[in-house]
Amino acid sequence: MPVLYQLVGHDLAGVRFAISPLSELVMSLRTWRDPGRYPVHLPWIRATEPLRDRLDTEMLLALITEWRWTPDFLTPPPHSPLTRLEDELAVIAATPADTVWRELLLLYGTEERIPAPWHRAGALDRATAALSGYWDLCFAPHWPRMRALLEGDVTHRGREIAQHGLAAMFAGLSPRVRLIGDVVEVRLWSDLSYRRRTDGGLTLVPSMWTRGVSAPVSPERPPHILYLARGSGSLWEAEPLPAPGALAGLLGAHRAGLLARLGTPASSTELATRLGVTPTAVNQHLRALRAAGLLVSTRHGRSMLYRRTDLADRLLAASFKDI
């Protein structure tokens, strides 16, 4: 069944991308319920599972249903790629009690099915504290790697809009999303279905923990679409650097490999994450390549993006031609 979002006003101005540390944190609890559905994250699951006995596991498991859904108030839509976890946790803590209970009933159907921790006094404060502890122990050490992947996705989608248009970008999010006229159709795996206008805009949020696309359970919630971030399948793998022999002999294997990869812009953090090395090591090579006129850089938000120059393109083309 579809969720239909009717774009209003200026289409481009009304569509924004954002990153939500909180959504990633909450949705990662899906791996607690059914780790076998998330095989690409097994390295992270193995690393963090022994830490769970130091967490409020009763409350954390009460945040997600047996069918891996969460109430909307736990995943408020972010408004920026620079969203901070502490700001999102503050939004949760300020959720009115009637909203919490209404959304729990919407999710579970009856009061009897709502997990016991939600029936106790101070449940919302306990949930916020449980999530904060979970972040500190299991997420914070890995967040730079995760954020680099999400920021890389946002950068890619922005280029896709500029080069191919809004409809192509929506189609690229998932086979289950498409733009028809001024309506964005999101076909879900559940029977959830509603239609609403996107007054105030439509937010697109990349995630590492979804297998398709999702939208708020309640049509009253601000319109947003959660979709699978590109590259999630290789998040925990170190990627090899392709290095053509002739250019590697001139520049060294690491710098030649970086040039080969930088046909599209990327930040040093993103590159370090994908290659399994430190940002410091990558930055040293990037600075040397830029000084040699083989890279250009431009600022995008908090990140500096690097891309090959025309001279580097010609060197690579000649080098690969000789292979």
C-alpha positions, 0 to 999 in steps of 0.5 A: 500500500502506498503513502502519498506525499503531494509536493507543494510550492517550489518542488526543489526548495521543498525537498531536503536531506538530513541525517539523524543519529537518533534514527540510526540508533533506534533502528539499529535495535532491529538487529537485536530482534533479528540479527539474521536479517542484517548480515552486512552488520554482523561485524558491528553486532559481534563487537557490541553484543557483549556490551549489552549487559551494561545497558538497560536492555529491558527498556531498549527492547521495549522501544521496538516491536517484535515486527521491528517497528518503532513509535514515531516519537522516537524518530523525530524527523531531522532537519539538517545533515548536521543534526546532533544526537543531544538535540534529538534526545531533547525532542524525545524528552519533551514529547507530551505524555498523551502523544507518547501513549497515542502513538504506542496504541497506534503501533500495538493496537491495545494497552495490554500489548504495550510493553511493561516498561511503558506502563511505569512512571518516568518511562520517557526519561528512562527511554531517553537515558537508555538510548544515551547509554546505548549511544555512548557504549555501542555507537559513538566509537563507530559513528564517524565511519557511519556518518561518513557513509551517510554524508556520502549518500547525501552528496551523491543525491544532491549531484543526482538532482543537479544532473538528472532532476528530481524524478531521477533522484527519487527513483534512485532511492528505491524501486518502491519510490517514484515521483508522479507529477507532483506526488511522491509515491512510497510503496511500503511492505505493510498495509499503511496507507495515507495521503497528505500535502508536504506543507513545510517540505519533505525530508529524505533521510538515508539509513543503514538499518532499513531494507527498503523505505519507510515513512511515519506511521501517523499521517500527522507526523512531518513528511519524511522518507527513510531509505537505504543509504548507498554503500551500506553493504560494504560499511564494515569492509576496507575497500582496495585501492585500484592503482594502475601500474604506470601511475603508481610508479610515478606517484606511489600506489596509495596516491594513484589509487586515490586519484582513481577513486576520485572521479566523483567528489568525496571527503577525507573522512569518507575515503578513510572509512571506505579504505579502512585507514586513518583520516590523517593518512588520507589527508597527507596524500590528498594535500600532496595531490592537490598541491601537484594540481591533480585534485581540486577541493570545495567545501560542502557543509562541514566537509571538504570534498576532493575531485580529480582535475582534468590533468589527473583524468588525462594521466589516468586515461593514459595509464589505464591505456597502457595496462 
